[in-house]
Amino acid sequence: MRDAYLRTRPNPWKGQQRDRNDASKGLDNRDTITELVLEFLTDHVVEVEGDMLPGFVRYVASASVAENSNLRKFLKAWFPKLEDENFKHFDADKLIGKGAYLTIAHRTDKKGDVWANVIGAMQPPKGSDLPTIPRDFVRHCDKVDAIKEEVKNGSKDIAPQEVEDDGLPF
């Protein structure tokens, strides 16, 4: 895994019933949803602006390791020896550099774009060749600072607020 970061997005379910089968759980009143994004390198190479770069895929889940959360299920499948105790002090940054065999489903969105979605992970067999994180890779949390520095030095024309998700469908 090459990176882990949190992102926030508007809650599309705001004002709707939390559980379709149990009205006693009330309405979802959250304005936003915080998600944990885990980025994995693949052995697929992608051309971006003339450069050949390693491809990557993302696993995105609500930033919760509650007992019934999708993130917890994903992590337990990836690391079967995890105990409930391990989730009390969960730190996604400790996963960086860990290898995984991924299950990926390709899905088409409403616009017709095809996206590779990580739906599962497991430990790779011992001795497997795994993609390595490039030395010049900049983590998501450090990108704004790196771009500000490039703009300050005159080597980059993009203003820092214009840098967002790269939008690549893989």
N, C-alpha and C positions, 0 to 999 in steps of 0.2 A: 504494500500500500504506500502511495506516495504522499498523501496529504489528508488531513481531517480538519474540518472547520464548520462553524455554525452559520446558518443564514436564516433570515426571517422573511416570511411572505404573508400577504393578506390571507385571512381565514375565509375560505370559500363557503364554509358551513356555519358562519356566524348567524345566530338567530334560529337555527334548526335544532330539532330534538337530538340530544346526544346519542341516544340509543333508540332505534326504531321499534324495538320490542319491549322497551321499558321506559314509559313516559316519566316515571318517578325520578329519573336521572337528570331531568331538566333540560334547559336549552344551552347551547354552546354560545357563550358570550365573549369569547376571546376575539380581539381585533386581529391578532396576528398568530402565526404558528412558527415556532422555532424548530428548524430541522438540522440534523447532523448530516454532513456530506462526507462520505469516505471515497477518495479517489484512488483507483487502482491502475497501474501501468499494465499495458498488454504487449504482446510481441508483435502486434499489428503496427506498421509504420504508416504515418500520415504526412502528406505534403501540405505545408502551411507557408504561404508566401515564398515558395521556392525552397524552403528548408524541409528536410526529411526529419520528422520528429516522432518519438514513440507515441503510440495511441494510448488513450486512457478511457476508462469508464467510471461512472459514479454510482454509488449506492446512496440513496437518500431516504431518511426515515425521521419521524418525529424524534426530537432530542429527549427521549425518555427511555430509561432502562427499567421501567416498571415491569412487574411480573408478566403481564400479558402484552408487552410492547413488541412491535415488529423488530426493532433494533436488538432487543435482548434475544429474540429467537434467532436472528441472523448471526449474532456473535456466538451464541451457544453452538450453532451448527459449524461455525468456522473454528471455534476452540472448544471442543466437546468436554474438556476437563474443567471448564469454568464452573465455579460453584456460585450459589446465590450470594455468598459472602463477598465475592470478587466485585459484584456490581455496586456495593456500597460506596466505593471510592473509584468509580470508573473514570479513566482518563484516556480519551480517544487518541491523544498524541503518542501514547505508548504503543499504538498499533502501527505507527509509521515504520516502514522497512520490513514489515512482516509479509511473507508470501501467502498467496491464496490461489486455489483453483476456483474459478468463478463459474457460476451458471448464469448465462446471459440470454434474455429473451428479447427479440427484436419486435418492436411494436410500432404501428403507424398512428400518428396523431391526426387530429381533425383536418389539418392542412395538407396531409399526405406525406409529411416527413417521417422517415423511419429512425427510431431511436433504439439504441442498445441499452437495455435496462438490466442491471445486476439484480438477480433475484435470490441468489444463494452463494455461499462460499464454503470451502472446506480446506483442510490442511493439505498442502501438496506433499507428494511422497518425498521421503528423504533423498537428497542428492539431485532433486529436480533443478533444471536451469530456470531461474526466475529473472524477470526484467529488473535492471538496477536503476535507481533514481539518478538521472543525469546530474553532474556536478553543478551545472548552471541553473538547475531548477530552483525557482523562487516559490515558496509556500504562499498560499492564498492570503494568509494573515500578514505577509510581508510585501505583497505586490504593490500596494498603494505607496509605501515608503520608497520602494525601489523605483517606481515610475516617477515619483516626485523628484528623486535624485537625478534621474536621467533628464527630466525636463529642466531642472536647475542647471545641469551641466551642458544643456543645449543639444544632447544627443537623441532626444525624443521630442516629437511634435505634439503628442497626445496630452491633453490636460488630464490630470489624475481622475477627475470626476467622470470622465468618459469611459474609463476602463470598467468593464462589467464581465459577466459570464461570457466566455468565448462563443457560445452558441453552437459548437460543433455537436452533431448528433451521435457522438460515440465517446 
